[in-house]
Amino acid sequence: MSKTGTIAQLRKEGRRILTEFESKKFLKQAGIPVIETRLAKNQKEAVELSRKMGFPVALKIASPDMIHKSDSGGVKLSLKNASEVRTAFKEILDGTQKKNPSASIQGVSVQKMARPGTEVIVGTSKDPQFGPVIMFGLGGIFVEVLKDVSFRIIPLNRRDAKEMIEDIKGYPALQGYRGKEPADIPALMEIILKISKVMEENPEIKELELNPIMAYKKGALAVDARIILEDETSL
């Protein structure tokens, strides 16, 4: 995938942080499976989109000034009907504007709640010595507390992608345990390889994170995404 209009346009605007909605749009163009996400400008649009997608849904603030949406009160999950969506939309805007009155707000993203799966994370960063590197690990406590992750230098081949999945201590969890379905390892490999390619073809990207990715017996789906661009002076 070559550079998209999304990245080029944001660079011209001097933007460094893509909203979750923008990040998912970009990644979808790269062939990475992301959960359907639409942008609502008002309560009416949020309700209409929710009905089209089917309940339950999640609402999240869309602002380049709020990287940690949950900390700003910008996330509402498992909304079961139109009334809950209307209330959540108002609470998100009122709460985030109160905490971040100067923040630029594009609207509120609407996405269908993903069915439960094995949570994994794929992220990238740039090492001063080695350049772009990619990380893989299980989500939740495994990455936050146990730091059970593996790293590789970009670019990767299929063998690299397979090995970095197998390298984590929690790999048995991806093979299925105690009646839980195994994860689709080839699907996770494809996501890793596509992210590697994205970083190769878009040097403007400083950091990229998919967290969580829901891994299923068949397929995988990125539920949340974040992209941060380089400073102009870094290129």
N, C-alpha and C positions, 0 to 999 in steps of 0.2 A: 504494500500500500504506500503510495506516495503521500507527501504532505497534503493535508486537507485544508479546505477554506477556513474551517473552524480555528485551527492553530494559527494560520497566517493572519486572519482577521484580528484575533485577540492580541497577537504580537504588535500589530499596528496600533491597537488601542492602548497599548502599554499594560495590558492585563497579564498577571502572572499566575493567577489561580482560576481554574475552571470550576464551575459549579458541578454538583453531581450530575445534573441533567446534561450539561455540556460534555462532561467526561464520558457519560454513557453513550451519547450520540456519536462522539468521536470513535469510541471503542467498537460500537456496532458497525461502523463503516469499515473497521479493520477486520471484521469477521468474528469478533469475540462475542459469545452469547451473553447478553445482558437482559435483565428483566425489563419488561415494557415499562417505560416511564414517560409521562407527559407533563407539560407545564401548564398550570392553571393560574390565571391572573386574578380571579375572584372566586367567591364561594360557589356561584352558579356553575362556573366552568369546572370546579373541583368535583361537584356533585355529578355533573354530566359525564365527566371522564370516569369517575368511580363506577357509575352504573354501566358504562360501556365495557369496562374491564371486568367487572364483577367483584362483589365484596367477598372477603374482607380486603381492605386496601391500607396503604401507609401514606402519610403525607409528610413531606420534608421541606424545610425552608430552602429556597434557591437563592443563595447569595455568595458572591466571590469573597466576601469579607467574613464569612463564618465557615471555617474549615471543620470545626468540631460542632456539628449541628445539634447533637444531643445536649451538650453543655450549655447551649444557648436556649434550650427549650424549643428547638426547632424540629422535633420529630414526634409524630404520633402514629402508633402502630395498631394493627388489628381493628380497624374501624369497620363496623358491621352494617351500617346503614347511612342514608343520606343525612339524617339528623346529626349523627356522630361526626360526619365529614364536615358539615357546616360549622359545628362547634369547634372542632379541631383546627379548621382553617383560621378562624378568628383568634383562637388562643395562640396559635403559632405566630401570627403576625403581631398581635398585641404584645406577647411575651418577648419576642426577639427585638422588636423595635424599642421596647423599654430598656432592654439590656444593651442593645447596640443601636442607639438612635441615629448614628451617622452611617450605618451600614447600607450598602446598595442592595436592594431586594428586587429580584427579577420576578418573583412569584412564589408559588408553592408547587413542588413536584408531586405527582400522584402516581403511585405504582401499586400493582397487585401484590399482596403478600405471597411470598414464595413458600411452597410447601417445604416442610423440614427435610434436611439432608445432613450430610457430614460437612461441617464448615471448614473451609481451607482459605488460605491467604496467599496471594501472589503480589509481590511488590518489587519495585526497582529503585535504585538510587545511583549516584555517580561517585565512585571512589577516586580520590585525587591521583592515585597511582595507576589503578587498573582500568579506570573509566566506568562505563555502565555495568552494573551487576544486578542480578535478579535473585529474589528470595522466594522460597516456597515453604509452607508449613501448615499445620492444622490450626484452625481458628480458636477463639476463646482463650481459655486458661493456658493452652499449650504454647501460644505465641506470647501472651502477656506476662505470664509468670514463669513458665518452664523454658521459654526461649528455644523451643524445639523447632528449629528452622534449618534449612540448607541454602547454600549460596553457589552461584556459578557466574563466571564472567561472560558477558554478552559479546559475540553471538553464540547461540547454542545449536546443537543438532539434536536429533531424536534420542540418541543414546544419552546425551547430557540431561535432557528433560526427564527421561525415565529414571536415571540414576539419582537426580536430586529429589525426586519423589520418594524413592526407596531409601534414601539416606536418613530421613528423619526417624527418630525413635518411635514416633506414633504411627509408622507405616502400617502395622497390623490393624489399626483402626480403619484404614482405608480398604482393607481386605475383607471386612465384615467380621463382626464378633457379637456374641450373645444374641443372635437372631437379627442383628441389624444388617441391612443390605450393604454389599460392598460398593465401593465407589468406582466410577468409570475411569480407570487410569488413563486409557488412550485419550479421553476427552480432556482430562487435566493436562496431559502432555501437549495437546494442541493449543490450549490456552497459553501455556508457558512459551511455546514456540512463537505464537503470534505476538505476544507481548515483547519477546526478544526482537522480533522484526520491527515492531512499532518503534522501539527505542533506537534501533539502527537507522531507521528512515526519518526519524524526527529528533535531531540533536537538540531542538529547542526544549524538549521535555527534561526536566530535572528529576522529578519524582513521579511515580505512578503506582497506585495501589488499588487492588481489588480485594475488598474485605467487608463482608465475607463473600466467598464463592460457595454456593450450595452444590455439593457433589452428590450425584444420584447413581443408581445402578445403571442407568442409561442417560448419559449427558451430564452437563454441569451448567450452572447459571450464576453470573455475577450479580449480586444484589446491591452492592454499594461500590462506588468508584471515586477515586480522587486523582487529579492530575495537577502538578505544579510545574510551571515553566521556568526556564533559566532567566536570570537578569540579562538585559541586552549586553552588558559589559562582559558577561561570561562566555559569549559566543564568539 
